[in-house]
Amino acid sequence: MAATELKVVNKTGKTNQTSCGGKVTVAQPPLNLRKDLIDIHSLVVRTPGYHSFLYKYLVLQSIRLFTALSIPVAIYVLQVSDIDNLNDTEMAVLGSLGLLNIVGRLTPFATSILIDGFKEKLQAKQATMVVFEMQHSAHLTTPTGEFSQLLSKVFRNLDVLLPALYGALVPLWVETFAAVMFITIAYGCIGVVQLLLFLAYTAACYKAAKAKSERNKKMMMTLFSNWGKIMETARSYERAHFFDNVEHEIGCAHEMFVSMGTQIKAVTTGEHKEAMTLQLVSLTVTALFIGVVIGSLGGGVSGIEKAALAFYFFTFIGSLDVYAIGVSNLRTTVVEYQTFNDFITKLSDVVDKEGAADLELKKNPEIEFKNVTFSYGGKTILDDVSFKVEGGQTLGIVGSSGCGKSTILRLLLRFYRQSSGTIMVDGKDIAKVTGSSLRRLFSVVTQDAQLFNASIRENIGYGKMGSGDEEILQAAKLAELTLKEAEGKDGVENDLTLDKVCGEKGAKLSGGQQQRVALARAMLKNGTIYLLDEPTTGLDGLVAKNLQKTLDELSTNATSICVTHHLGDLEKAHQVLYLNGGKIVERGNYAELMKAKGEFYNQVQARKN
């Protein structure tokens, strides 16, 4: 396999490089825990239902705080009272505090349920943002496998982060500082020592979490790089057999699995070492605190007070295991969030500008490019391109591969932002209108049919949600696609039916069938502008001819732009542009270009011969 390198520039201006040969280098901005926590919090605040969640969360944490303080308060009551002669009121207070402590055991469970419900809303919002508000070029430049891995990080990240922050850390911080206050009042330096030991334990947890996050980051990038290659190997069945390279593909896949296994083993080994270290730190904290308590209290404290202090302290020590996991999860997920957020917050050409207006839907809108230049990756794709398509007319665009034909369509769809110049639809600058209102105008057919693993009914119906079978069948008929509503009486699909599943990327259909399903979908939408990128690709001669006739008829009721290599399809086009090197080198209708005997004429003659 030839090693190809992919570079993705992030918002810091640094470059992420992924080599298909297996080497991965990542330019990662330094961790700013405070800033990243603020970024995460801002995302949480924007989630629907946040204020309701916050109110319920604060109520539960207030209950939890009162219950957590029950033991320190009980110790304080014992310290200021005559233990041998407790009155009824003091006994009632101690009994109530004990009961409150029991009730408080339920609050973590209730908090967990509350966080899980809110987390699902946040995950759905984040996942939607990732897919549809990203820069279009990020979809194209992201290595195979990395995108799906990043999407999975949305759910895993929030799965871990919210319980760690809101369920483990915040409650224990509040409880500890409040308890320290009461114990300091009652016993002086013991509370201060507890606080210092707690902070030392927190520092040890954070250091261990930092090492873990570094290992996880390396593992993430290894998985990002290798998993997509493994999936590509799995899809190379025919290619491997065509060239007798089965053993080579198996060897490559084995190397990738070994690489992933090495990183995973490094993570698990490190986790075992850190768990042992934290246990030693916990035992040290326990021993030091017991020594301080015994040395400070001496013989002036009753047995009941000592028992209460011991019960509180060992309860506190027991909670540190959960606390350590929370610190580790917080540190790890913040690093993952940073990687993830850096990926999804690249400047997007899809997002509307502030104050963008809706574009009114009109029949036969006109299209105009004014001195449009577009560069990508340091290369000029379109160079000062200008043309105008009158409403209801058809524009044909031809030229060699890579000359910028399809780029014109994607600029019009606003998947890219031009480097300079203006693109107008019905006299409106498309940069100043909403993307949704702009794209409502278009019926689009591309070289890739872009089918999904669902029935033909669902694939065609995607063009106009809620369409009935009658409309879908009519659109299929226009696209020269013969369909039956249901399978035969014997239950066998002898012909194409609406219920036939297309397979992954249309794999269960022939190339021609895929293209006709895509055409039917565009015809069902019936936009006022048709954008056709090689619409007759993969069709046999007679079907292609009939389909072109249908497209010609449709074009009389809509403005159309057709990109094609089949130059004969453009005989009825009102205007044809011939592109070379990103520039328009010839323009005119079919007859005019043939009469001029330039590049267009030469291409037509070459195809005839």
Backbone torsions as a table, in degrees:
resi	resn	phi	psi	omega
1	MET	NA	128.2	178.3
2	ALA	-73.2	136.7	-179.4
3	ALA	-81.1	122.6	176.0
4	THR	-115.9	144.2	-174.6
5	GLU	-110.6	139.3	-179.5
6	LEU	-119.8	132.8	179.6
7	LYS	-119.5	133.1	177.3
8	VAL	-127.1	118.9	-179.0
9	VAL	-89.3	126.2	-178.5
10	ASN	-94.2	-178.5	-172.6
11	LYS	-67.8	-14.4	178.5
12	THR	-84.0	-6.6	-177.3
13	GLY	87.0	-1.8	178.4
14	LYS	-88.6	166.8	-174.6
15	THR	-113.8	130.3	172.0
16	ASN	-95.8	127.8	-178.1
17	GLN	-119.0	133.2	176.7
18	THR	-126.4	120.3	-180.0
19	SER	-101.5	132.8	179.2
20	CYS	-69.2	-9.6	174.6
21	GLY	-80.0	-4.8	173.5
22	GLY	114.1	-15.5	-178.5
23	LYS	-85.3	134.5	-177.3
24	VAL	-129.3	125.7	172.9
25	THR	-124.7	136.5	-174.4
26	VAL	-127.8	123.0	174.2
27	ALA	-85.9	109.8	-171.9
28	GLN	-117.6	128.6	177.4
29	PRO	-65.7	152.9	-179.2
30	PRO	-63.4	148.9	-178.8
31	LEU	-70.3	129.0	172.4
32	ASN	-121.4	91.1	-171.1
33	LEU	-58.2	-43.3	-177.6
34	ARG	-64.0	-47.4	-179.4
35	LYS	-63.1	-44.3	-177.5
36	ASP	-66.7	-35.5	176.3
37	LEU	-66.1	-37.2	176.9
38	ILE	-65.5	-41.5	177.5
39	ASP	-60.6	-44.8	179.8
40	ILE	-64.3	-42.1	-179.8
41	HIS	-62.9	-38.5	179.3
42	SER	-63.9	-35.2	175.8
43	LEU	-65.9	-42.4	179.7
44	VAL	-62.6	-43.4	-177.1
45	VAL	-62.8	-33.6	-178.0
46	ARG	-78.5	-6.7	-177.1
47	THR	-75.0	134.6	177.2
48	PRO	-55.7	134.9	178.4
49	GLY	88.6	8.0	-176.6
50	TYR	-63.0	-44.7	-175.3
51	HIS	-65.2	-37.2	175.8
52	SER	-65.0	-43.0	177.7
53	PHE	-60.4	-45.0	-177.2
54	LEU	-63.0	-42.8	-179.9
55	TYR	-60.6	-49.2	-179.2
56	LYS	-65.1	-37.7	-179.4
57	TYR	-64.4	-44.2	-179.6
58	LEU	-65.0	-37.4	177.1
59	VAL	-61.7	-48.1	-179.3
60	LEU	-63.6	-39.5	-179.1
61	GLN	-71.5	-30.4	174.9
62	SER	-64.3	-44.2	177.3
63	ILE	-62.1	-43.4	-178.8
64	ARG	-64.2	-38.6	179.6
65	LEU	-64.0	-45.5	179.3
66	PHE	-60.6	-42.1	-178.9
67	THR	-70.0	-36.7	179.8
68	ALA	-66.6	-30.2	-179.7
69	LEU	-82.9	-4.3	-175.7
70	SER	-60.6	-40.9	-178.5
71	ILE	-71.0	-49.1	176.4
72	PRO	-57.9	-39.2	178.7
73	VAL	-65.9	-40.4	177.9
74	ALA	-61.5	-41.5	177.8
75	ILE	-61.6	-41.0	179.6
76	TYR	-64.6	-41.0	177.8
77	VAL	-61.1	-42.9	178.9
78	LEU	-64.5	-36.7	-176.5
79	GLN	-69.1	-35.3	-176.8
80	VAL	-94.0	-2.4	-177.4
81	SER	-107.8	164.6	172.6
82	ASP	-85.5	102.2	-171.1
83	ILE	-60.7	-34.3	-177.6
84	ASP	-75.3	-16.1	-177.0
85	ASN	-133.9	55.2	178.4
86	LEU	-68.9	133.1	178.3
87	ASN	-84.8	177.2	-176.2
88	ASP	-62.7	-38.1	-179.3
89	THR	-63.6	-45.4	179.9
90	GLU	-64.4	-38.1	177.5
91	MET	-65.5	-39.4	179.1
92	ALA	-64.7	-39.9	178.5
93	VAL	-62.6	-45.6	179.7
94	LEU	-63.8	-40.0	178.5
95	GLY	-65.1	-40.9	179.2
96	SER	-65.1	-39.8	178.7
97	LEU	-64.0	-38.8	177.4
98	GLY	-64.7	-42.6	178.3
99	LEU	-65.2	-40.1	179.2
100	LEU	-62.4	-38.0	178.7
101	ASN	-63.1	-37.7	178.8
102	ILE	-67.2	-45.0	179.4
103	VAL	-61.3	-37.0	-177.8
104	GLY	-63.5	-18.9	178.8
105	ARG	-64.2	-19.7	-178.1
106	LEU	-85.0	-18.7	-174.6
107	THR	-65.1	-37.8	176.5
108	PRO	-60.8	-36.6	178.5
109	PHE	-64.5	-45.4	179.2
110	ALA	-65.2	-38.1	178.1
111	THR	-63.4	-41.2	179.1
112	SER	-60.8	-43.1	178.3
113	ILE	-62.7	-43.3	-179.9
114	LEU	-62.4	-45.1	-179.3
115	ILE	-64.6	-41.2	-179.8
116	ASP	-60.4	-42.1	179.8
117	GLY	-64.8	-42.6	-179.9
118	PHE	-70.7	-35.5	-177.8
119	LYS	-60.1	-38.5	-179.2
120	GLU	-62.6	-40.1	178.0
121	LYS	-65.0	-41.6	-178.5
122	LEU	-66.9	-40.4	178.8
123	GLN	-62.3	-44.2	-179.0
124	ALA	-62.3	-41.9	-179.7
125	LYS	-64.7	-45.4	-177.7
126	GLN	-65.4	-41.9	-179.3
127	ALA	-62.7	-41.1	178.3
128	THR	-62.1	-42.7	-179.7
129	MET	-62.9	-41.1	-178.2
130	VAL	-58.7	-48.2	-171.2
131	VAL	-74.5	-42.2	-167.4
132	PHE	-109.2	-5.2	178.6
133	GLU	-115.3	11.5	177.2
134	MET	-80.0	161.3	172.1
135	GLN	-67.4	136.5	-177.9
136	HIS	-59.1	-39.3	-178.7
137	SER	-65.9	-25.5	178.1
138	ALA	-65.9	-35.4	175.5
139	HIS	-62.3	-38.9	-175.2
140	LEU	-76.0	-32.1	-173.6
141	THR	-97.1	-6.6	-179.8
142	THR	-75.0	128.5	179.9
143	PRO	-57.9	146.3	177.4
144	THR	-54.8	129.7	178.7
145	GLY	98.8	-34.0	-177.6
146	GLU	-67.7	-39.1	-177.4
147	PHE	-62.5	-46.0	179.3
148	SER	-66.2	-34.9	177.2
149	GLN	-64.7	-41.5	179.9
150	LEU	-65.5	-39.1	177.0
151	LEU	-61.4	-41.2	178.9
152	SER	-64.7	-28.2	178.7
153	LYS	-66.5	-28.0	176.9
154	VAL	-54.1	-49.5	-174.8
155	PHE	-76.8	-43.4	-178.7
156	ARG	-65.7	-42.5	-177.5
157	ASN	-59.2	-50.8	-178.3
158	LEU	-73.7	-28.1	174.9
159	ASP	-57.4	-39.3	-175.0
160	VAL	-91.8	-40.0	-171.4
161	LEU	-65.3	-51.7	-175.4
162	LEU	-61.8	-47.8	176.7
163	PRO	-61.6	-36.1	-179.5
164	ALA	-65.3	-47.5	-175.0
165	LEU	-76.2	-50.5	-174.1
166	TYR	-89.8	-22.8	-176.3
167	GLY	-98.8	-28.8	-174.7
168	ALA	-114.0	-50.0	-169.9
169	LEU	-79.1	-56.0	-176.2
170	VAL	-56.7	-48.5	179.8
171	PRO	-59.7	-42.6	-177.4
172	LEU	-70.1	-36.3	175.8
173	TRP	-59.0	-49.4	-178.4
174	VAL	-63.0	-46.7	-179.0
175	GLU	-60.4	-44.5	-175.9
176	THR	-65.0	-47.1	-178.0
177	PHE	-66.7	-36.4	177.3
178	ALA	-68.0	-42.6	179.6
179	ALA	-64.9	-40.4	178.7
180	VAL	-58.8	-38.6	-180.0
181	MET	-60.9	-47.5	-179.2
182	PHE	-65.3	-43.8	-177.2
183	ILE	-68.1	-35.3	177.4
184	THR	-64.3	-41.2	178.3
185	ILE	-61.3	-41.2	-175.1
186	ALA	-81.2	-38.9	-170.8
187	TYR	-128.9	11.9	174.5
188	GLY	70.8	-122.2	-168.1
189	CYS	-66.6	-15.6	-178.7
190	ILE	-59.8	-43.0	179.3
191	GLY	-63.4	-40.6	179.3
192	VAL	-64.3	-42.1	178.5
193	VAL	-62.0	-42.1	178.6
194	GLN	-59.6	-43.1	-179.5
195	LEU	-63.7	-44.0	-179.4
196	LEU	-64.2	-41.3	178.8
197	LEU	-66.8	-36.1	177.6
198	PHE	-64.1	-43.0	178.8
199	LEU	-66.2	-38.0	177.5
200	ALA	-64.2	-40.7	178.7
201	TYR	-65.7	-39.3	177.5
202	THR	-61.0	-42.4	178.9
203	ALA	-63.2	-40.9	178.5
204	ALA	-64.4	-41.3	178.0
205	CYS	-63.0	-41.9	-177.7
206	TYR	-66.6	-39.5	178.4
207	LYS	-63.1	-43.1	177.9
208	ALA	-64.6	-39.1	-179.9
209	ALA	-66.7	-35.5	178.7
210	LYS	-62.1	-45.3	178.4
211	ALA	-63.1	-39.2	179.8
212	LYS	-64.9	-42.3	-178.1
213	SER	-65.8	-35.3	177.2
214	GLU	-64.0	-42.4	177.7
215	ARG	-65.3	-41.2	180.0
216	ASN	-64.1	-36.6	-179.8
217	LYS	-64.2	-43.1	177.3
218	LYS	-63.2	-40.5	179.8
219	MET	-65.5	-41.0	179.3
220	MET	-57.9	-47.3	-176.6
221	MET	-68.6	-34.0	175.6
222	THR	-65.0	-43.6	178.9
223	LEU	-65.4	-42.4	178.6
224	PHE	-55.6	-46.8	-175.7
225	SER	-70.3	-46.7	-169.9
226	ASN	-84.6	-31.5	-174.7
227	TRP	-64.8	-41.6	178.0
228	GLY	-62.9	-36.0	179.0
229	LYS	-68.9	-36.0	177.3
230	ILE	-64.5	-42.2	178.1
231	MET	-64.8	-37.5	177.7
232	GLU	-64.8	-40.1	177.0
233	THR	-61.8	-40.7	-179.8
234	ALA	-64.3	-28.5	-179.3
235	ARG	-88.0	-1.7	-173.7
236	SER	-95.8	25.9	-176.0
237	TYR	-53.8	-55.0	-176.2
238	GLU	-67.4	-44.3	-178.3
239	ARG	-60.0	-42.8	-179.2
240	ALA	-62.2	-39.2	179.3
241	HIS	-75.2	-34.2	178.0
242	PHE	-56.0	-43.0	-173.4
243	PHE	-106.8	11.9	177.7
244	ASP	55.1	45.9	-179.1
245	ASN	-116.5	30.3	-178.1
246	VAL	-61.0	-47.2	-178.6
247	GLU	-62.4	-37.1	178.3
248	HIS	-62.6	-45.4	-179.6
249	GLU	-64.5	-40.9	178.5
250	ILE	-63.0	-41.1	178.8
251	GLY	-63.6	-41.9	178.3
252	CYS	-62.7	-45.0	179.6
253	ALA	-62.2	-40.0	179.5
254	HIS	-61.5	-43.7	179.0
255	GLU	-60.5	-39.4	-179.9
256	MET	-67.2	-42.4	177.7
257	PHE	-63.0	-40.5	178.7
258	VAL	-62.8	-43.3	179.4
259	SER	-60.8	-45.5	178.6
260	MET	-64.9	-41.1	-179.9
261	GLY	-62.6	-37.2	179.0
262	THR	-62.9	-44.5	179.7
263	GLN	-67.0	-40.8	179.6
264	ILE	-64.4	-40.5	178.8
265	LYS	-64.1	-39.5	178.4
266	ALA	-61.1	-39.0	179.0
267	VAL	-65.9	-48.9	-177.1
268	THR	-66.1	-39.7	177.8
269	THR	-62.7	-43.7	178.2
270	GLY	-62.6	-38.6	179.1
271	GLU	-63.5	-39.5	178.3
272	HIS	-63.2	-43.4	-179.9
273	LYS	-64.1	-42.6	-178.4
274	GLU	-69.2	-36.0	177.3
275	ALA	-62.0	-41.1	178.8
276	MET	-66.1	-41.6	179.2
277	THR	-61.6	-45.0	-179.7
278	LEU	-65.3	-34.6	176.5
279	GLN	-63.8	-41.4	177.8
280	LEU	-64.2	-41.0	177.4
281	VAL	-62.7	-42.8	179.6
282	SER	-61.4	-43.5	178.4
283	LEU	-64.7	-38.0	178.3
284	THR	-64.6	-44.0	177.7
285	VAL	-59.6	-43.9	180.0
286	THR	-61.2	-47.4	-178.3
287	ALA	-62.9	-43.7	179.8
288	LEU	-62.8	-42.7	-177.6
289	PHE	-66.7	-42.5	178.7
290	ILE	-61.1	-41.0	178.5
291	GLY	-62.5	-42.1	179.4
292	VAL	-65.7	-42.6	-179.2
293	VAL	-61.7	-48.4	-178.6
294	ILE	-63.3	-41.9	-178.5
295	GLY	-69.4	-33.1	-175.8
296	SER	-82.6	-40.1	-173.5
297	LEU	-78.4	-35.1	-178.9
298	GLY	58.9	-142.4	-177.1
299	GLY	-99.7	7.5	-176.2
300	GLY	-89.7	12.2	-176.9
301	VAL	-119.7	137.2	-177.6
302	SER	-71.4	164.6	178.7
303	GLY	-64.5	-36.0	-180.0
304	ILE	-64.3	-42.0	178.9
305	GLU	-63.0	-43.9	179.0
306	LYS	-61.2	-41.0	179.5
307	ALA	-64.7	-41.5	179.8
308	ALA	-65.2	-42.8	177.5
309	LEU	-62.2	-43.1	179.7
310	ALA	-63.2	-42.1	179.8
311	PHE	-62.7	-45.1	179.9
312	TYR	-62.7	-47.1	-174.2
313	PHE	-65.5	-42.0	-179.0
314	PHE	-70.9	-28.4	171.7
315	THR	-64.8	-41.9	178.5
316	PHE	-63.5	-46.0	179.1
317	ILE	-61.3	-39.5	179.8
318	GLY	-62.8	-30.8	-179.5
319	SER	-76.6	-13.0	-176.6
320	LEU	-69.3	-27.1	177.9
321	ASP	-62.5	-46.7	177.2
322	VAL	-65.0	-38.0	179.3
323	TYR	-62.2	-42.8	179.7
324	ALA	-61.4	-41.1	177.7
325	ILE	-63.7	-40.4	179.1
326	GLY	-62.5	-44.2	178.5
327	VAL	-62.3	-44.1	179.6
328	SER	-62.0	-45.7	-179.4
329	ASN	-64.8	-39.1	179.4
330	LEU	-62.8	-49.5	-178.4
331	ARG	-62.4	-43.6	-177.8
332	THR	-66.8	-46.2	-176.1
333	THR	-71.5	-29.4	176.0
334	VAL	-65.9	-39.8	176.6
335	VAL	-64.4	-44.1	178.9
336	GLU	-64.3	-39.6	178.7
337	TYR	-62.3	-38.9	179.7
338	GLN	-61.0	-46.7	177.5
339	THR	-61.0	-45.6	-177.3
340	PHE	-67.2	-45.4	-177.5
341	ASN	-67.0	-35.3	177.1
342	ASP	-62.0	-33.5	-179.2
343	PHE	-72.8	-43.6	-170.5
344	ILE	-89.1	-13.7	-176.2
345	THR	-100.6	19.6	171.3
346	LYS	-61.8	146.8	-179.6
347	LEU	-55.1	122.9	-175.1
348	SER	-103.2	138.4	175.3
349	ASP	-82.9	-8.4	-176.5
350	VAL	-85.4	-33.1	-175.0
351	VAL	-68.6	136.7	-178.9
352	ASP	-71.2	148.9	173.7
353	LYS	-75.3	156.7	179.0
354	GLU	-62.0	132.5	179.8
355	GLY	82.0	9.7	179.5
356	ALA	-62.1	137.4	-178.5
357	ALA	-102.0	157.2	176.0
358	ASP	-73.4	142.2	176.2
359	LEU	-89.1	124.3	-177.0
360	GLU	-67.7	135.1	-179.1
361	LEU	-80.2	112.6	-180.0
362	LYS	-125.1	156.6	176.9
363	LYS	-76.3	137.9	175.7
364	ASN	52.9	58.4	177.3
365	PRO	-70.9	152.7	176.7
366	GLU	-91.9	156.9	-178.3
367	ILE	-127.9	137.5	178.9
368	GLU	-142.4	131.6	170.6
369	PHE	-105.6	125.8	179.5
370	LYS	-116.2	105.9	175.0
371	ASN	50.3	49.5	-176.3
372	VAL	-85.3	126.6	173.7
373	THR	-122.2	138.8	179.4
374	PHE	-139.1	128.1	178.0
375	SER	-122.3	148.2	179.9
376	TYR	-146.2	127.5	179.6
377	GLY	61.9	32.4	179.1
378	GLY	81.5	1.5	-178.5
379	LYS	-114.3	134.4	177.4
380	THR	-79.6	118.1	-179.0
381	ILE	-92.6	-44.5	175.6
382	LEU	-123.7	136.6	-173.9
383	ASP	-126.4	101.7	174.9
384	ASP	54.0	55.8	-177.7
385	VAL	-90.9	128.7	177.4
386	SER	-134.9	134.5	173.5
387	PHE	-165.6	164.8	178.5
388	LYS	-138.3	134.2	176.2
389	VAL	-113.1	114.9	178.8
390	GLU	-67.9	154.0	179.9
391	GLY	-56.8	130.8	178.5
392	GLY	84.7	-1.9	-179.9
393	GLN	-95.9	166.3	179.2
394	THR	-115.6	129.8	176.1
395	LEU	-109.8	129.0	173.9
396	GLY	-103.1	139.1	178.5
397	ILE	-124.5	123.6	-179.2
398	VAL	-132.5	167.6	-179.8
399	GLY	151.4	174.8	-178.7
400	SER	-71.2	163.5	178.9
401	SER	-60.8	136.7	177.7
402	GLY	83.5	9.1	-177.7
403	CYS	-86.7	-4.4	176.3
404	GLY	108.4	10.1	-177.2
405	LYS	-61.5	-54.8	-177.8
406	SER	-68.3	-26.9	178.4
407	THR	-61.4	-36.3	178.4
408	ILE	-58.7	-42.8	179.7
409	LEU	-65.4	-40.9	-177.4
410	ARG	-72.5	-30.2	172.4
411	LEU	-66.6	-40.1	179.2
412	LEU	-65.4	-35.7	176.7
413	LEU	-77.5	-7.1	-179.9
414	ARG	65.6	34.3	170.8
415	PHE	-77.6	-27.3	175.1
416	TYR	-120.6	161.4	172.4
417	ARG	-111.2	126.8	-178.6
418	GLN	-64.2	150.9	178.6
419	SER	-71.2	-35.4	176.6
420	SER	-157.1	166.8	-179.0
421	GLY	93.3	178.8	-175.6
422	THR	-132.6	140.9	175.4
423	ILE	-116.6	124.2	-175.1
424	MET	-117.5	140.8	169.7
425	VAL	-127.0	119.3	-176.8
426	ASP	55.0	37.4	177.3
427	GLY	79.9	2.3	-178.6
428	LYS	-108.1	133.7	175.6
429	ASP	-67.8	120.6	-174.7
430	ILE	-67.7	-17.1	177.6
431	ALA	-72.0	-16.1	-175.6
432	LYS	-108.3	8.3	178.4
433	VAL	-115.3	164.8	179.4
434	THR	-72.8	141.7	-178.8
435	GLY	-62.4	-37.0	-178.0
436	SER	-66.1	-41.6	179.8
437	SER	-70.0	-32.2	177.6
438	LEU	-66.2	-47.9	-174.4
439	ARG	-75.1	-14.7	174.2
440	ARG	-64.3	-22.4	-178.0
441	LEU	-73.9	-24.8	-165.1
442	PHE	-98.3	138.0	161.1
443	SER	-109.5	121.9	-168.9
444	VAL	-120.2	134.6	170.6
445	VAL	-129.8	124.4	-178.6
446	THR	-111.5	174.0	178.0
447	GLN	-60.9	-37.9	175.9
448	ASP	-89.9	121.1	-175.6
449	ALA	-62.4	-23.2	177.7
450	GLN	54.8	50.4	176.2
451	LEU	-89.0	153.7	177.9
452	PHE	-116.9	167.1	-172.2
453	ASN	-78.0	76.1	179.4
454	ALA	-152.1	-177.0	-177.3
455	SER	-70.3	162.8	175.0
456	ILE	-61.1	-37.0	177.9
457	ARG	-56.4	-48.0	-177.9
458	GLU	-69.1	-36.6	-179.7
459	ASN	-67.6	-43.3	177.5
460	ILE	-72.1	-43.3	-178.5
461	GLY	-62.4	-17.3	178.2
462	TYR	-61.0	-25.4	179.5
463	GLY	-68.5	-25.4	179.1
464	LYS	-150.9	95.0	-175.0
465	MET	-57.9	136.9	178.0
466	GLY	89.0	5.0	-179.5
467	SER	-69.8	145.1	176.9
468	GLY	-85.0	170.9	-178.0
469	ASP	-61.3	-34.7	-178.2
470	GLU	-62.6	-45.0	178.4
471	GLU	-64.7	-41.1	-178.7
472	ILE	-64.5	-42.9	179.4
473	LEU	-65.7	-36.5	178.5
474	GLN	-65.8	-41.7	177.5
475	ALA	-64.4	-39.7	178.3
476	ALA	-63.3	-39.4	179.4
477	LYS	-63.3	-42.0	177.9
478	LEU	-62.3	-32.0	-179.8
479	ALA	-87.6	13.2	179.7
480	GLU	60.6	33.2	179.0
481	LEU	-111.8	111.3	-178.4
482	THR	-84.3	119.7	-177.8
483	LEU	-127.2	152.3	169.0
484	LYS	-111.0	151.7	-178.2
485	GLU	-69.2	-33.3	-175.8
486	ALA	-146.0	171.0	179.6
487	GLU	-72.9	168.5	-179.0
488	GLY	-67.1	171.8	-177.9
489	LYS	-61.6	-30.1	-179.3
490	ASP	-83.5	4.7	177.9
491	GLY	80.4	6.6	-177.5
492	VAL	-105.0	135.9	178.5
493	GLU	-83.5	89.4	178.1
494	ASN	-78.7	-23.2	178.6
495	ASP	-131.0	173.0	175.7
496	LEU	-67.4	135.2	176.2
497	THR	-126.8	165.6	177.2
498	LEU	-61.2	-29.0	-176.0
499	ASP	-86.6	-6.5	-178.4
500	LYS	-64.1	131.4	179.1
501	VAL	-80.7	131.7	-175.6
502	CYS	-75.7	-24.6	-176.6
503	GLY	86.6	170.3	-179.8
504	GLU	-61.4	120.2	-177.6
505	LYS	55.3	30.5	176.9
506	GLY	77.4	21.6	-172.7
507	ALA	-61.6	-23.8	-177.8
508	LYS	-87.5	1.6	177.4
509	LEU	-115.2	155.1	174.1
510	SER	-71.1	166.5	179.8
511	GLY	-59.0	-42.1	179.0
512	GLY	-65.2	-40.5	178.4
513	GLN	-64.3	-40.8	177.7
514	GLN	-58.1	-45.9	-177.0
515	GLN	-66.7	-36.8	179.6
516	ARG	-70.3	-35.1	174.6
517	VAL	-62.9	-42.2	178.8
518	ALA	-63.7	-40.4	177.5
519	LEU	-65.1	-41.9	178.8
520	ALA	-60.9	-39.2	178.6
521	ARG	-62.1	-43.3	178.9
522	ALA	-66.4	-38.9	-179.7
523	MET	-69.6	-32.5	177.1
524	LEU	-65.0	-40.2	177.6
525	LYS	-65.2	-39.6	175.5
526	ASN	54.7	55.9	178.0
527	GLY	-69.9	171.3	179.3
528	THR	-87.7	-8.2	173.4
529	ILE	-131.6	126.6	176.3
530	TYR	-101.8	125.3	174.4
531	LEU	-111.1	111.9	-172.7
532	LEU	-118.4	113.3	179.7
533	ASP	-108.8	99.6	-175.7
534	GLU	54.5	59.3	-172.7
535	PRO	-67.6	-22.6	-178.1
536	THR	-103.9	18.0	177.9
537	THR	-60.6	132.6	174.7
538	GLY	82.2	4.8	-178.6
539	LEU	-101.3	145.6	177.7
540	ASP	-73.2	166.8	-169.8
541	GLY	-54.9	-50.4	-176.4
542	LEU	-66.7	-45.4	179.2
543	VAL	-63.5	-42.2	179.6
544	ALA	-61.8	-39.5	180.0
545	LYS	-65.6	-45.7	179.1
546	ASN	-64.4	-39.2	-179.5
547	LEU	-67.0	-39.6	178.5
548	GLN	-63.8	-35.0	176.1
549	LYS	-62.7	-42.1	177.6
550	THR	-63.0	-43.0	179.6
551	LEU	-64.0	-38.4	177.4
552	ASP	-62.0	-39.5	178.6
553	GLU	-67.5	-41.4	178.4
554	LEU	-63.3	-35.8	-176.5
555	SER	-66.0	-19.4	178.0
556	THR	-72.9	-16.8	-179.2
557	ASN	-111.7	9.9	-178.4
558	ALA	-156.1	158.5	171.1
559	THR	-79.7	135.9	-174.2
560	SER	-134.1	144.2	169.2
561	ILE	-126.3	124.3	-176.3
562	CYS	-122.1	117.9	173.4
563	VAL	-96.3	126.7	-175.8
564	THR	-156.3	157.5	169.5
565	HIS	-100.1	-12.1	179.1
566	HIS	-86.8	89.1	-171.7
567	LEU	-63.2	-28.1	179.4
568	GLY	-66.1	-19.3	178.9
569	ASP	-69.5	-10.5	-171.9
570	LEU	-104.1	14.8	-178.2
571	GLU	-61.8	-31.1	-178.4
572	LYS	-97.6	2.2	179.0
573	ALA	-67.5	141.2	180.0
574	HIS	-72.4	-28.4	-178.5
575	GLN	-151.2	141.3	177.8
576	VAL	-127.3	133.0	175.1
577	LEU	-108.1	132.7	174.8
578	TYR	-109.2	116.2	-177.3
579	LEU	-100.7	144.3	174.5
580	ASN	-150.5	121.7	-180.0
581	GLY	63.4	30.2	178.0
582	GLY	82.9	2.1	179.6
583	LYS	-115.9	152.9	173.0
584	ILE	-83.6	113.5	-177.1
585	VAL	-100.8	-21.4	176.4
586	GLU	-145.6	146.5	174.6
587	ARG	-150.5	151.9	-178.4
588	GLY	150.8	-179.3	174.8
589	ASN	-84.5	178.6	-173.9
590	TYR	-58.4	-47.0	-177.1
591	ALA	-64.1	-41.4	-179.0
592	GLU	-64.5	-40.8	-179.6
593	LEU	-69.1	-36.2	177.6
594	MET	-67.2	-38.1	-179.7
595	LYS	-68.1	-33.3	-178.5
596	ALA	-70.7	-21.8	178.3
597	LYS	53.5	46.8	176.2
598	GLY	-100.1	-146.1	-177.9
599	GLU	-62.6	-41.2	-179.8
600	PHE	-60.4	-47.0	179.0
601	TYR	-59.0	-44.1	-179.2
602	ASN	-61.7	-39.4	179.6
603	GLN	-66.9	-41.1	178.7
604	VAL	-62.8	-45.5	-179.4
605	GLN	-64.7	-38.7	-180.0
606	ALA	-63.4	-37.7	-179.6
607	ARG	-72.0	-32.7	177.7
608	LYS	-66.7	-35.8	-177.5
609	ASN	-81.6	NA	NA
